[in-house]
Amino acid sequence: MNSAYTTRLQTIRREMDRLGLDAFIVPSEDEYLGEYIPDYNRRLEWLSGFTGSAGMIIVMKAKAALFVDGRYTVQSRQQVSATDYQFLHLHEDPQAKWLSNELTAGQVVGFDPRMHTYQWYLDTKSILDDFNIELKGLSENPIDLSWHDRPAIEVKPSILMDHKWTGITSSEKRANMGNLIADKNADAAILFSAESCNWLLNIRGQDIPSLPIALGFGILYANGDMIFHINKNKLAVGINEHVGTGVTFLAEEDFEGSLKSLKNLRVLADFNTCNAYSMIHAVEYGANLIQQPDPVLLPKAAKSEIEIAGMREAHIQDAVAEIGFLHWFDQQVEQGLRLDEATLSEKLFDFRQQQPNFVEVSFNTISAAGSNAAMCHYNHLNGTPAVLPENGVYLVDSGGQYDCGTTDITRTLAVGNPDDDIKKNFTLVLKGHIALDLITFPEGTTGSQLDILARAPLWHSGLDYDHGTGHGVGHFMSVHEGPQRISKKGNDIALVPGMVLSNEPGYYKDGAYGIRCENLVVVQEAEGLGQDGKTFLQFDALTYVPFDLRLVLTDLLTEQERQWLNNYHLKVLTLMSPRVNQADLDWLKQATRAV
């Protein structure tokens, strides 16, 4: 492993000694608490070399631990020195409990309160207090003090969303959200999520690759007025006219001043999205905090008909690119060309780049050949890209940011002659995908109540996958959007019309292959099903790209599943025929043949 990371670990320990710390916590998140981190804030990666999107490091004087979830079990061990770190599970090994076992009464745990949610702070402090271990907020981050070649912050202008894709003005959105605040008998809400602020203002940004938002923090008042703290050099020409009256733009470093102005006000605050630093100071300055979810999360997630229309157009354009790529891919394989993962990823990007509304990818493409696909969040850029196997599968999970919507799709493709083990497990995954797509469910149902549908075919064969079945997706925003999700992990957010989610069961055989079948779907009302005054809902696919029939063992499909597959492929052919060129159409007709 790279000795530079060992040196950095030693540097942090020296800083800990200077600050009187026995442990120091390094999360993957930065001060904006988002999943996607700009290069200049990738502190955990700087310290350890781990590039995954979720993780936490705890450094102590004689040991250090890296906590990751099941997506990164293999990757973390490939990237991070086992001599310097022990590897633990992010969820199965609670960090506060682990610390309470490792430390003794009177010892001190340091953390940067900007990098953790207020709820994390309250929960962790409560556990450590029981053991008389101090959780100490730091005014200076040891990594920031030691990172001397830190990348510069790029300043790019914000983007003003076209009204044809928003359908409602910022003034109207802010008035509606202000009414929600007033209904809670509150005066204001702290909006720590930059995505919530961007949605309210009908703007986007270029601060983070693949996540088109302008970073910043906001305060929304019950009368609809709003303060948005942002690097003012990023403000687009005409933004004041675009957002309408009642919006004040202030510098990020003035946020504390806005917190002071909340003295004696009743303020909604989402303890799971606001950072500990802002909440601690808001209380110190006399704000009366009311713990409530971010009021923008649900309205943003339950997209309007105009936003869904934009998502549909984005997916049609994305399907043109995907179909062109899949046709090209088959041609290369038929010619015996064993291309590498990087070449394949770049070619798919070329197809997307030709689409009229394309802006950028919605995440780094997971281009995984053979055994690399067993790492469900594999990144070919972290090493030497592998070539296609002679007989096996290639998994490509990718998506695009279009100025009208966001896409995310995974297809698993046959290379040569995959064995029956691969085909059987692909069919089990597809059966789970179909089961989730077919279900109708009563209003009030949560994603966690539906998760078992996607896993049941695998469970019957003693198999499973260690990731969620579905995540929310934003409208020209984050490809991972809350608060809804479909997973084993409990979630009390009911699915409502307009929510967009992924449907992506999978199976991963370590060291051999990986399989995932992913479409995006939108929740809509199931007409004619509800009785006794009850409303029933269903999913409608947004993604229209064929699944690889060469991997399907049709004998394992029920008649209903076979009919679903044929109907889906017929709709793909019908929708996409007018949009693709003749050569791709000829390929598509074969790829969507009835089984």
Secondary structure as UniProt FT lines:
FT   HELIX           3..19
FT   STRAND          23..27
FT   TURN            31..32
FT   HELIX           39..41
FT   HELIX           43..48
FT   STRAND          56..60
FT   STRAND          64..68
FT   HELIX           70..72
FT   HELIX           73..79
FT   TURN            82..84
FT   STRAND          86..89
FT   TURN            90..92
FT   HELIX           95..102
FT   TURN            105..106
FT   STRAND          108..111
FT   HELIX           113..115
FT   HELIX           118..129
FT   TURN            130..132
FT   STRAND          134..137
FT   HELIX           142..146
FT   TURN            148..149
FT   STRAND          159..160
FT   HELIX           163..166
FT   HELIX           170..183
FT   TURN            184..185
FT   STRAND          188..191
FT   HELIX           194..201
FT   STRAND          203..204
FT   TURN            209..210
FT   STRAND          217..221
FT   TURN            222..223
FT   STRAND          226..229
FT   HELIX           232..234
FT   TURN            237..238
FT   HELIX           239..243
FT   TURN            245..246
FT   STRAND          247..250
FT   HELIX           252..254
FT   HELIX           255..260
FT   TURN            261..264
FT   STRAND          266..269
FT   TURN            271..273
FT   HELIX           276..284
FT   TURN            285..286
FT   STRAND          288..291
FT   TURN            295..296
FT   HELIX           297..301
FT   HELIX           305..334
FT   TURN            335..336
FT   HELIX           341..353
FT   TURN            356..357
FT   STRAND          358..361
FT   STRAND          366..369
FT   HELIX           370..374
FT   TURN            376..377
FT   HELIX           380..382
FT   STRAND          392..398
FT   STRAND          400..402
FT   TURN            403..404
FT   STRAND          405..406
FT   STRAND          409..415
FT   HELIX           420..438
FT   STRAND          440..442
FT   TURN            443..444
FT   HELIX           447..459
FT   TURN            460..462
FT   STRAND          470..472
FT   STRAND          481..486
FT   TURN            497..498
FT   STRAND          500..503
FT   STRAND          506..509
FT   TURN            510..512
FT   STRAND          513..516
FT   STRAND          518..525
FT   TURN            527..529
FT   TURN            532..533
FT   STRAND          536..541
FT   HELIX           549..551
FT   HELIX           554..556
FT   HELIX           559..576
FT   TURN            577..579
FT   HELIX           582..591
//
